[in-house]
Amino acid sequence: MNKIVLATATMLIAVPAFAQTILPSPSAEEGRAPRPPRARGVSTALAIEAAQTAIAMCAGQGLKVTALMIDSEGVPIALISGDGAAAITQRIASGKATTALKMKMPSGEAADRAKTDPAFMVQLLADPAMGTPRQGGVPVMAGNDIIGAFAVSGAPSGAQDEPCARAGIAKIQDRIR
């Protein structure tokens, strides 16, 4: 059974004895703060459809992956871990999606650029939400506007993750507004 997590966290954390994907419950003060609506991005239904498509494509190749869709501010819309996907794939998918969103390019292109541009690598590593660049994250476009990013993680290489991510986006692209 796939695990579906709809979250409003902007960063992912892990603690030594208990791996956590989303931030802990808000404090009472945070709970009383204004709650602006989620930023521009695909609908929840489209995010889930893209994630399920990507996971199914990878599963057809024997790969156990996680798929994550984030909005234009980097807030998760849908996170689905396929059966057997490692917990860490959720955090890696977050880094890939955040890199694609912030750098306005597929995370694999960012990884390639970082290999030859030390200053770019320093920029990526300086942001804990991005970290080490890895292939598998793609910007989500509505016309010429980036409205989020989508990432897949869990295959032995990002070169296997990215086609699954692209298949997920291709499935919904004609309905993205």
C-alpha positions in Angstrom: 0.0 0.0 0.0 1.3 3.5 -0.9 1.7 6.0 1.9 0.2 9.4 1.0 1.4 12.4 3.0 0.0 15.8 2.4 2.1 18.3 4.2 2.7 22.0 4.7 6.3 21.8 5.8 8.9 23.7 3.9 11.9 21.7 5.1 12.6 18.2 6.1 14.5 17.0 9.1 15.9 13.8 10.7 16.7 13.2 14.3 19.1 10.4 15.3 16.8 7.8 16.7 13.6 8.7 14.8 13.6 9.7 11.2 11.1 12.4 10.4 10.0 13.6 7.0 7.9 16.6 8.0 8.5 19.2 10.7 7.2 18.5 14.2 3.8 19.7 15.3 3.7 23.5 15.5 4.0 25.3 18.9 0.9 26.9 20.4 2.3 30.3 19.2 2.7 29.0 15.6 -0.8 27.5 15.8 -2.2 31.0 16.5 -0.3 32.7 13.7 -2.0 33.7 10.5 -2.3 30.9 7.9 -1.9 32.1 4.4 -3.1 29.9 1.6 -0.7 27.6 -0.2 1.3 29.2 -3.0 0.7 28.5 -6.7 1.1 24.9 -7.7 -0.8 22.0 -9.2 -3.9 20.7 -7.5 -3.7 18.0 -4.9 -5.4 15.6 -7.3 -2.9 16.3 -10.1 0.0 16.0 -7.6 -1.2 12.6 -6.5 -1.8 11.4 -10.1 1.7 12.5 -11.1 3.2 10.7 -8.1 1.3 7.5 -8.7 2.3 7.5 -12.4 6.0 8.0 -11.6 6.0 5.3 -8.9 4.2 2.9 -11.2 6.7 3.5 -14.0 9.6 2.9 -11.6 8.0 -0.1 -10.0 7.6 -1.6 -13.5 11.4 -1.6 -13.6 11.7 -3.1 -10.2 12.5 0.2 -8.5 11.1 1.3 -5.1 10.8 5.0 -5.1 9.2 8.1 -3.5 7.6 10.9 -5.4 7.2 14.5 -4.2 5.3 17.4 -5.7 6.0 20.9 -4.2 4.4 24.3 -4.9 6.0 27.5 -6.1 7.2 28.2 -2.5 8.6 24.7 -2.0 5.8 23.5 0.2 4.9 19.9 -0.3 1.6 19.2 -2.0 1.9 15.4 -2.1 4.5 12.9 -1.0 4.0 9.3 -1.8 6.4 6.6 -0.9 6.0 3.5 -3.0 5.9 0.1 -1.3 9.4 -0.8 -0.1 10.9 2.7 -0.7 13.5 3.6 1.9 12.6 6.4 4.3 15.6 8.5 3.2 14.2 8.7 -0.3 11.6 11.2 1.0 14.4 13.6 2.1 16.4 13.1 -1.1 13.3 13.8 -3.2 12.8 17.0 -1.2 16.4 18.1 -2.0 15.9 17.3 -5.7 12.6 19.1 -6.0 13.9 22.2 -4.1 17.0 22.3 -6.3 14.8 22.2 -9.4 12.5 24.9 -8.1 15.2 27.3 -6.8 17.7 26.8 -9.6 14.9 26.9 -12.3 16.3 23.8 -14.0 16.2 20.0 -13.7 18.2 18.9 -10.7 20.4 16.8 -12.9 21.4 19.9 -14.9 22.3 21.6 -11.6 24.4 18.5 -10.6 26.2 18.7 -14.0 26.8 22.4 -13.6 28.1 21.9 -10.1 30.8 19.5 -11.3 32.4 22.3 -13.3 31.4 25.4 -11.4 32.7 25.3 -7.8 30.9 28.5 -6.9 27.6 27.0 -8.0 28.3 23.9 -5.9 29.0 26.1 -2.9 25.7 27.9 -3.4 23.8 24.5 -3.5 25.6 23.1 -0.5 25.0 26.3 1.5 21.2 25.8 1.4 20.4 22.7 3.5 17.1 22.4 1.7 19.0 21.7 -1.5 22.3 20.1 -0.4 24.2 17.7 -2.7 22.7 18.0 -6.2 21.2 14.8 -7.6 19.3 14.0 -10.8 15.6 13.3 -10.5 13.9 16.6 -9.9 12.2 18.7 -12.6 10.5 22.1 -12.6 6.7 22.1 -13.1 5.7 24.6 -15.7 2.4 26.4 -16.4 3.2 28.1 -19.7 6.5 30.0 -19.0 6.0 30.1 -15.3 7.5 27.7 -12.8 4.7 26.8 -10.4 6.5 24.1 -8.5 8.7 21.0 -8.9 8.4 17.3 -8.9 11.0 14.7 -7.9 11.5 11.0 -7.7 14.1 9.3 -5.5 15.0 5.7 -4.7 16.5 4.2 -7.9 20.2 3.3 -7.8 20.8 6.4 -9.9 19.1 9.7 -10.6 19.3 8.7 -14.3 16.7 6.1 -13.5 14.6 8.4 -11.3 14.3 11.3 -13.7 12.4 9.4 -16.5 9.9 8.4 -13.9 9.5 12.0 -12.7 9.1 13.2 -16.3 6.5 10.5 -17.0 4.5 11.7 -13.9 4.6 15.3 -15.2 3.8 14.3 -18.8 0.6 12.5 -17.5 -0.8 15.7 -16.0 0.9 18.5 -18.2 -2.1 19.2 -20.3 -4.2 20.0 -17.1 -1.6 22.2 -15.4 -2.8 25.8 -15.2 
